Amino acid sequence: KFNGVNIKAKKKSGDFVYRAEAIGFPTEYDDLYVHPLIADHISIESKSNVIPAGGYANTEFTAYAYDKHDNLVNNTGTNFTISTTSKIEIDPN
């Protein structure tokens, strides 16, 4: 029996497997999940960077939140606000 064994997660989040080994005993494995930190920065991508003028045109935007180690923050809700500084309108529907 080991007490007080500390595991330090470096920078990557995700599912990991750890193991315990001792001479003369079978190796034991267990799962460990390291969750990402709070959102630190975002990226946004559009399906198309060019849309025609003169009426409604559609393009899809996807926003991603990352922690300070560039892990995708997918364990909590993150609210995004999309806006523009140009002379186009964003239809929230």
C-alpha positions as MATLAB code, in Angstrom:
seq = 'KFNGVNIKAKKKSGDFVYRAEAIGFPTEYDDLYVHPLIADHISIESKSNVIPAGGYANTEFTAYAYDKHDNLVNNTGTNFTISTTSKIEIDPN';
ca = [
       0.000    0.000    0.000;
       1.281    3.425   -0.977;
      -0.002    6.578    0.654;
       0.696   10.119   -0.411;
       1.789    9.360   -3.967;
       1.347   12.540   -5.982;
       0.723   12.653   -9.706;
       1.557   15.885  -11.495;
      -0.178   16.530  -14.803;
       2.080   18.579  -17.037;
       0.205   20.452  -19.776;
      -1.971   18.051  -21.763;
      -5.487   17.068  -20.801;
      -7.285   13.881  -21.774;
      -7.553   10.226  -20.853;
      -4.436    8.484  -19.562;
      -3.590    5.052  -18.216;
      -1.237    4.658  -15.282;
       0.239    1.489  -13.867;
       1.731    0.114  -10.676;
       4.475   -2.528  -10.837;
       6.190   -4.554   -8.127;
       8.500   -7.531   -8.554;
       6.602  -10.775   -8.119;
       3.145   -9.211   -8.532;
       0.957   -8.683  -11.580;
       1.028   -5.182  -13.032;
      -2.067   -3.140  -12.254;
      -3.519   -0.506  -14.590;
      -6.106    2.188  -14.012;
      -7.563    5.126  -15.938;
      -6.994    8.771  -15.153;
      -8.723   11.775  -16.731;
      -6.936   15.130  -16.653;
      -9.408   17.919  -17.351;
      -8.517   21.204  -19.055;
      -8.200   24.471  -17.144;
     -10.498   27.481  -17.565;
     -10.725   29.163  -20.968;
      -7.743   31.389  -21.692;
      -8.142   32.190  -25.408;
     -10.427   31.431  -28.341;
     -10.163   30.822  -32.051;
     -12.861   31.309  -34.653;
     -13.153   29.707  -38.081;
     -15.624   30.340  -40.863;
     -16.693   27.816  -43.448;
     -16.186   30.465  -46.133;
     -14.224   33.707  -45.909;
     -16.006   35.141  -48.973;
     -19.739   35.878  -49.260;
     -21.552   37.861  -51.984;
     -22.888   41.370  -51.350;
     -26.448   42.492  -51.983;
     -28.706   40.404  -49.786;
     -28.525   37.582  -47.357;
     -25.708   35.062  -47.660;
     -24.831   32.344  -45.217;
     -21.611   31.066  -43.814;
     -21.032   28.998  -40.719;
     -18.738   30.100  -37.907;
     -17.247   27.824  -35.303;
     -15.601   29.113  -32.136;
     -13.292   27.088  -29.898;
     -12.112   27.860  -26.355;
      -8.645   26.747  -25.210;
      -6.869   26.815  -21.859;
      -3.406   28.329  -21.382;
      -1.808   25.056  -22.517;
      -3.864   24.932  -25.766;
      -6.146   22.148  -24.516;
      -9.677   22.359  -25.909;
     -11.960   23.455  -23.054;
     -14.814   20.998  -23.435;
     -15.715   20.276  -19.826;
     -17.628   23.482  -19.052;
     -19.944   25.804  -20.908;
     -18.312   28.796  -22.553;
     -20.444   31.701  -23.788;
     -19.451   33.427  -27.017;
     -20.612   36.744  -28.439;
     -20.202   37.240  -32.178;
     -20.069   40.822  -33.460;
     -18.640   42.796  -36.362;
     -17.092   46.211  -36.854;
     -17.907   46.333  -40.560;
     -21.119   47.294  -42.387;
     -22.700   43.870  -42.358;
     -25.422   42.498  -40.163;
     -25.268   39.270  -38.215;
     -28.544   37.386  -38.122;
     -28.579   35.332  -34.886;
     -31.075   32.881  -36.364;
];
